Amino acid sequence: MTAIRTARDEDAAAIHAIYAPSVSAGTATFETELPGVDAMRERLRARLEHYPWLVWEEAGEVLAYAYAGRFRERAAYDWIAETSIYVRTDAQRRGIARLLYGVLLDVMRQQGITQAVGVITLPGAASVAMHEAMGFQAAGVWRQCGYKLGQWWDVGVWQKELQPVANPPAAVIPFPRLPPAQLQSLLERQH
């Protein structure tokens, strides 16, 4: 059975295992020291105070996770969030990323977030293709901004409007305050 659901404390070890290859041998993250499972659990808890962190689970195993997070610290940025997704190596190329990411974006819309931003280490062809297929548009490149694995990397920024902006905007709803029935409907709808 497949389920998209909110991440829980007990998912930290699986999330850590999915993330590890990106830290040790990849460029999907510029983190260079692998955090421990406890650190991952704390990140999860902190993120869920305001933003969604979702997992894709099959037969009791977490195969992917996606989350949103604060774009910048200033209050004026409250309506834009940065998104991330990681899929376990043996579960890639099955359409999981698009489905899970789509649900994440829908949840963000319900919160009142108006813009999603994906930050991609270039060339990142698979990630670029997925973001563009989901309606993200290239918004700029930060040149040689990250040094990892013995070389400098460019980072591209992709942006997607989730809904029109209002003036003045309503406050963004923290993830835990979304009505449970509404959230459950979003989680069950797209898979």
C-alpha positions in Angstrom: 0.0 0.0 0.0 1.2 3.5 -0.9 0.6 6.5 1.3 1.6 10.1 1.3 1.5 11.4 4.9 3.1 13.9 7.3 6.5 12.8 8.4 6.8 11.6 12.0 9.6 11.3 14.5 10.0 7.6 13.8 10.8 8.4 10.1 14.0 10.2 11.0 16.2 7.1 10.4 14.7 6.4 6.9 14.9 10.1 6.0 18.5 10.2 7.2 19.3 7.1 5.0 17.7 8.7 1.9 19.6 12.0 2.5 23.0 10.4 3.2 24.1 9.8 -0.4 23.4 13.4 -1.3 25.7 14.6 1.5 28.5 12.1 1.0 28.7 11.8 -2.8 26.1 14.2 -4.4 25.4 17.8 -4.9 21.7 18.0 -4.3 22.7 19.5 -1.0 25.8 21.5 -0.1 25.9 20.0 3.3 29.2 18.2 3.6 29.0 16.6 7.0 26.2 14.0 7.5 24.0 14.9 10.4 23.0 12.1 12.7 19.5 10.6 13.0 18.8 12.7 16.1 19.7 15.9 14.3 17.4 14.9 11.4 14.6 14.3 13.9 15.1 17.8 15.3 15.1 19.3 11.8 11.9 17.5 11.1 10.2 18.7 14.3 11.4 22.3 13.8 10.2 22.4 10.2 6.8 21.0 11.0 6.1 23.9 13.4 5.2 26.0 10.3 5.8 24.1 7.1 4.8 20.7 5.6 7.2 17.8 5.6 5.7 14.8 3.7 6.8 11.3 3.1 6.0 8.7 0.4 5.6 5.3 2.1 5.1 1.9 0.4 4.7 -1.3 2.3 5.8 0.4 5.5 9.0 1.8 4.0 9.7 5.5 3.5 10.9 5.9 -0.1 10.9 9.7 -0.5 10.3 12.9 1.4 9.6 16.5 0.5 9.3 19.6 2.6 9.0 23.4 2.5 10.9 25.8 4.5 11.5 29.5 5.1 13.0 31.2 2.1 14.6 34.1 4.0 14.3 35.4 7.6 12.6 38.8 7.0 8.8 38.9 7.6 8.3 40.3 4.1 9.2 36.9 2.7 6.4 35.0 4.7 4.5 34.1 1.5 7.4 32.4 -0.4 8.9 29.1 0.6 11.8 27.0 -0.6 11.0 23.4 -1.4 13.1 20.2 -1.4 12.6 16.6 -2.3 14.7 13.5 -2.0 13.9 10.0 -3.3 15.7 6.9 -2.3 18.0 5.7 -5.0 16.3 2.5 -5.7 12.9 4.2 -6.0 13.9 6.9 -8.6 12.4 7.1 -12.0 8.9 5.9 -10.9 7.1 9.2 -10.8 7.2 9.4 -7.0 8.9 12.8 -7.1 6.2 14.5 -9.2 3.3 13.1 -7.2 4.8 13.8 -3.8 6.0 17.3 -4.9 2.5 18.0 -6.3 0.9 17.2 -3.0 3.5 19.4 -1.2 2.6 22.3 -3.5 -1.1 21.8 -2.9 -0.6 21.9 0.9 1.5 25.1 0.6 -1.4 26.7 -1.4 -3.8 25.8 1.4 -1.5 27.5 3.9 -1.7 30.7 1.8 1.9 30.5 0.4 2.0 32.2 -2.9 5.4 31.3 -4.3 7.5 28.1 -4.3 11.2 28.2 -5.0 13.4 25.3 -6.0 17.1 25.7 -5.7 19.1 23.3 -7.9 22.8 22.6 -8.2 23.6 22.8 -11.9 23.5 21.1 -14.3 21.0 19.0 -12.4 19.1 17.9 -15.6 16.7 15.5 -13.8 15.7 18.1 -11.2 15.4 20.9 -13.7 13.2 18.7 -15.9 10.9 17.8 -13.0 10.6 21.4 -11.8 9.8 22.7 -15.3 7.3 19.9 -15.9 5.5 21.1 -12.8 5.3 24.7 -14.0 8.4 26.1 -12.3 10.3 28.8 -14.3 14.0 29.6 -14.3 14.5 32.7 -12.1 18.2 33.1 -12.1 21.6 31.5 -11.5 24.1 32.0 -8.6 27.5 31.5 -10.2 30.2 29.4 -8.5 28.5 29.8 -5.2 29.1 26.3 -3.6 32.3 24.3 -3.3 31.9 20.6 -2.9 33.5 17.4 -4.1 36.6 19.3 -5.2 34.9 21.8 -7.5 32.8 25.0 -7.7 29.1 24.6 -8.5 26.5 27.0 -10.0 23.0 27.0 -8.4 19.9 27.7 -10.4 16.7 29.1 -8.9 13.3 28.0 -10.2 10.1 29.7 -9.1 6.4 28.8 -9.3 3.4 30.9 -8.5 1.1 28.9 -6.4 -1.7 31.4 -6.3 -2.2 35.1 -7.1 -1.1 37.5 -4.5 -3.5 39.7 -2.5 -3.0 43.2 -1.3 -2.9 43.1 1.7 -2.2 39.3 2.0 -3.8 37.1 4.6 -1.4 35.6 7.1 0.1 32.2 6.1 -1.5 29.4 8.1 1.1 27.3 10.0 1.0 23.7 8.8 -0.2 22.3 12.1 -3.2 24.6 12.0 -4.6 23.3 8.6 -7.9 21.6 9.2 -7.2 17.8 9.5 -10.0 16.8 7.1 -8.7 19.3 4.5 -5.1 18.0 4.9 -6.2 14.4 4.7 -8.1 15.1 1.5 -5.0 16.6 -0.1 -2.8 13.7 1.0 -5.1 11.1 -0.5 -6.0 12.9 -3.7 -3.0 12.5 -6.0 -1.9 8.9 -5.8 
